[in-house]
């Protein structure tokens, strides 16, 4: 469920509408949340809601999703390479509460394939920083080195 969006000043072909719902398994915000849930809870969710096809790039196999989520957890951000909408590329990061539990996610999205290509390093750092700052405001205290030094 999208609860907030900041729109680009540039004209876009697709927009996230506040109040809109999207599948977890094929969106960057959804995969960021799934990756940081306990595995049993992630499996319960995917079993209950399924893994419907949105585009030709949608992951619909649970073992492939688990591999993608393990990579997401390792690097701290998720990627949606036109898995939910054609020609839309996204990077997401989890938002954690004071106990370190995932309670949401934030992302950046657009039609530029370089979002998940040449611009990935810079944009993923920015998304992770933003998610970390929101998490801090939710009471989360990171155990690892802060991303603040990377944003200076």
Rosetta blueprint (number, residue, H / E / L):
1 X L
2 X L
3 X L
4 X L
5 X L
6 X L
7 X L
8 X L
9 X L
10 X L
11 X L
12 X L
13 X L
14 X L
15 X L
16 X L
17 X L
18 X L
19 X L
20 X L
21 X L
22 X L
23 X L
24 X L
25 X L
26 X L
27 X L
28 X H
29 X H
30 X H
31 X H
32 X H
33 X H
34 X H
35 X H
36 X L
37 X L
38 X L
39 X H
40 X H
41 X H
42 X H
43 X H
44 X H
45 X H
46 X H
47 X H
48 X H
49 X H
50 X L
51 X L
52 X L
53 X L
54 X L
55 X L
56 X L
57 X L
58 X L
59 X L
60 X L
61 X L
62 X H
63 X H
64 X H
65 X H
66 X H
67 X H
68 X H
69 X H
70 X H
71 X H
72 X H
73 X H
74 X H
75 X H
76 X L
77 X L
78 X E
79 X E
80 X E
81 X E
82 X L
83 X L
84 X L
85 X L
86 X L
87 X L
88 X L
89 X E
90 X E
91 X E
92 X E
93 X E
94 X E
95 X E
96 X E
97 X L
98 X L
99 X L
100 X L
101 X L
102 X E
103 X E
104 X E
105 X E
106 X E
107 X E
108 X E
109 X E
110 X E
111 X L
112 X L
113 X H
114 X H
115 X H
116 X H
117 X L
118 X L
119 X L
120 X H
121 X H
122 X H
123 X H
124 X H
125 X H
126 X H
127 X H
128 X H
129 X H
130 X H
131 X H
132 X H
133 X H
134 X H
135 X H
136 X H
137 X H
138 X L
139 X L
140 X L
141 X L
142 X L
143 X L
144 X L
145 X L
146 X L
147 X L
148 X H
149 X H
150 X H
151 X H
152 X L
